[in-house]
Amino acid sequence: MGALLGILGFGVGASLGIGAVGAVSGGLRPLLRGAVKAGIAVTETVQSVAASACETIAETAAEARQEMHPAEQEARRPKAPRTRRRPEQTQRIEIATE
Protein backbone atom coordinates (compact mmCIF):
# COMPACT_ATOMS: atom_id res chain seq x y z
CA MET A 1 0.00 0.00 0.00
CA GLY A 2 2.90 2.35 0.72
CA ALA A 3 4.32 1.71 -2.75
CA LEU A 4 1.00 2.59 -4.34
CA LEU A 5 0.84 5.85 -2.41
CA GLY A 6 4.43 6.57 -3.44
CA ILE A 7 3.61 6.04 -7.11
CA LEU A 8 0.47 8.20 -6.85
CA GLY A 9 2.40 10.88 -5.02
CA PHE A 10 5.09 10.82 -7.66
CA GLY A 11 2.49 11.13 -10.43
CA VAL A 12 0.70 14.03 -8.73
CA GLY A 13 4.00 15.75 -7.95
CA ALA A 14 5.20 15.34 -11.54
CA SER A 15 1.94 16.75 -12.88
CA LEU A 16 2.13 19.74 -10.57
CA GLY A 17 5.80 20.22 -11.46
CA ILE A 18 5.09 20.19 -15.18
CA GLY A 19 2.24 22.69 -14.70
CA ALA A 20 4.45 24.95 -12.59
CA VAL A 21 7.29 24.83 -15.13
CA GLY A 22 4.85 25.70 -17.92
CA ALA A 23 3.51 28.68 -15.98
CA VAL A 24 6.94 29.95 -14.96
CA SER A 25 8.57 29.28 -18.32
CA GLY A 26 6.27 31.80 -19.98
CA GLY A 27 7.84 34.49 -17.81
CA LEU A 28 11.36 33.11 -18.10
CA ARG A 29 11.36 32.79 -21.87
CA PRO A 30 12.26 36.46 -22.54
CA LEU A 31 15.00 36.25 -19.93
CA LEU A 32 16.36 33.06 -21.50
CA ARG A 33 16.17 34.61 -24.98
CA GLY A 34 18.14 37.64 -23.76
CA ALA A 35 20.80 35.37 -22.26
CA VAL A 36 21.10 33.44 -25.53
CA LYS A 37 21.41 36.70 -27.52
CA ALA A 38 24.16 37.90 -25.18
CA GLY A 39 25.97 34.58 -25.59
CA ILE A 40 25.79 34.84 -29.37
CA ALA A 41 27.09 38.43 -29.28
CA VAL A 42 30.00 37.43 -27.06
CA THR A 43 30.81 34.47 -29.33
CA GLU A 44 30.84 36.67 -32.45
CA THR A 45 33.06 39.24 -30.75
CA VAL A 46 35.53 36.61 -29.56
CA GLN A 47 35.66 35.06 -33.05
CA SER A 48 36.37 38.45 -34.61
CA VAL A 49 39.14 39.25 -32.13
CA ALA A 50 40.67 35.80 -32.55
CA ALA A 51 40.63 36.10 -36.36
CA SER A 52 42.31 39.50 -36.17
CA ALA A 53 44.96 38.20 -33.79
CA CYS A 54 45.59 35.17 -36.00
CA GLU A 55 46.03 37.38 -39.05
CA THR A 56 48.46 39.64 -37.20
CA ILE A 57 50.50 36.66 -36.01
CA ALA A 58 50.62 35.17 -39.53
CA GLU A 59 51.78 38.48 -41.04
CA THR A 60 54.46 38.89 -38.34
CA ALA A 61 55.68 35.33 -38.87
CA ALA A 62 55.93 35.90 -42.62
CA GLU A 63 57.93 39.09 -42.07
CA ALA A 64 60.27 37.28 -39.66
CA ARG A 65 60.82 34.48 -42.19
CA GLN A 66 61.57 37.04 -44.87
CA GLU A 67 64.16 38.72 -42.68
CA MET A 68 65.76 35.39 -41.74
CA HIS A 69 65.89 33.91 -45.25
CA PRO A 70 65.51 36.62 -47.90
CA ALA A 71 67.06 34.61 -50.75
CA GLU A 72 64.86 31.61 -50.05
CA GLN A 73 61.73 33.74 -50.11
CA GLU A 74 62.71 35.30 -53.43
CA ALA A 75 63.12 31.83 -54.94
CA ARG A 76 59.61 30.87 -53.83
CA ARG A 77 57.98 33.98 -55.21
CA PRO A 78 56.24 33.21 -58.53
CA LYS A 79 57.70 35.12 -61.41
CA ALA A 80 55.65 36.66 -64.13
CA PRO A 81 55.94 34.79 -67.41
CA ARG A 82 58.00 36.51 -70.02
CA THR A 83 56.28 37.45 -73.19
CA ARG A 84 57.98 37.89 -76.50
CA ARG A 85 57.52 41.26 -77.99
CA ARG A 86 56.99 41.27 -81.67
CA PRO A 87 58.68 43.97 -83.60
CA GLU A 88 56.24 46.69 -84.32
CA GLN A 89 55.09 46.71 -87.87
CA THR A 90 54.10 50.02 -89.24
CA GLN A 91 51.77 50.32 -92.12
CA ARG A 92 51.85 53.24 -94.39
CA ILE A 93 48.52 54.47 -95.56
CA GLU A 94 48.43 56.75 -98.53
CA ILE A 95 45.45 58.87 -99.25
CA ALA A 96 45.01 59.83 -102.83
CA THR A 97 43.90 63.37 -103.38
CA GLU A 98 42.83 64.63 -106.74
C-alpha positions in Angstrom: 0.0 0.0 0.0 2.9 2.3 0.7 4.3 1.7 -2.7 1.0 2.6 -4.3 0.8 5.8 -2.4 4.4 6.6 -3.4 3.6 6.0 -7.1 0.5 8.2 -6.8 2.4 10.9 -5.0 5.1 10.8 -7.7 2.5 11.1 -10.4 0.7 14.0 -8.7 4.0 15.7 -8.0 5.2 15.3 -11.5 1.9 16.7 -12.9 2.1 19.7 -10.6 5.8 20.2 -11.5 5.1 20.2 -15.2 2.2 22.7 -14.7 4.4 25.0 -12.6 7.3 24.8 -15.1 4.9 25.7 -17.9 3.5 28.7 -16.0 6.9 30.0 -15.0 8.6 29.3 -18.3 6.3 31.8 -20.0 7.8 34.5 -17.8 11.4 33.1 -18.1 11.4 32.8 -21.9 12.3 36.5 -22.5 15.0 36.3 -19.9 16.4 33.1 -21.5 16.2 34.6 -25.0 18.1 37.6 -23.8 20.8 35.4 -22.3 21.1 33.4 -25.5 21.4 36.7 -27.5 24.2 37.9 -25.2 26.0 34.6 -25.6 25.8 34.8 -29.4 27.1 38.4 -29.3 30.0 37.4 -27.1 30.8 34.5 -29.3 30.8 36.7 -32.4 33.1 39.2 -30.8 35.5 36.6 -29.6 35.7 35.1 -33.0 36.4 38.4 -34.6 39.1 39.3 -32.1 40.7 35.8 -32.6 40.6 36.1 -36.4 42.3 39.5 -36.2 45.0 38.2 -33.8 45.6 35.2 -36.0 46.0 37.4 -39.1 48.5 39.6 -37.2 50.5 36.7 -36.0 50.6 35.2 -39.5 51.8 38.5 -41.0 54.5 38.9 -38.3 55.7 35.3 -38.9 55.9 35.9 -42.6 57.9 39.1 -42.1 60.3 37.3 -39.7 60.8 34.5 -42.2 61.6 37.0 -44.9 64.2 38.7 -42.7 65.8 35.4 -41.7 65.9 33.9 -45.2 65.5 36.6 -47.9 67.1 34.6 -50.7 64.9 31.6 -50.0 61.7 33.7 -50.1 62.7 35.3 -53.4 63.1 31.8 -54.9 59.6 30.9 -53.8 58.0 34.0 -55.2 56.2 33.2 -58.5 57.7 35.1 -61.4 55.6 36.7 -64.1 55.9 34.8 -67.4 58.0 36.5 -70.0 56.3 37.4 -73.2 58.0 37.9 -76.5 57.5 41.3 -78.0 57.0 41.3 -81.7 58.7 44.0 -83.6 56.2 46.7 -84.3 55.1 46.7 -87.9 54.1 50.0 -89.2 51.8 50.3 -92.1 51.9 53.2 -94.4 48.5 54.5 -95.6 48.4 56.7 -98.5 45.5 58.9 -99.3 45.0 59.8 -102.8 43.9 63.4 -103.4 42.8 64.6 -106.7 
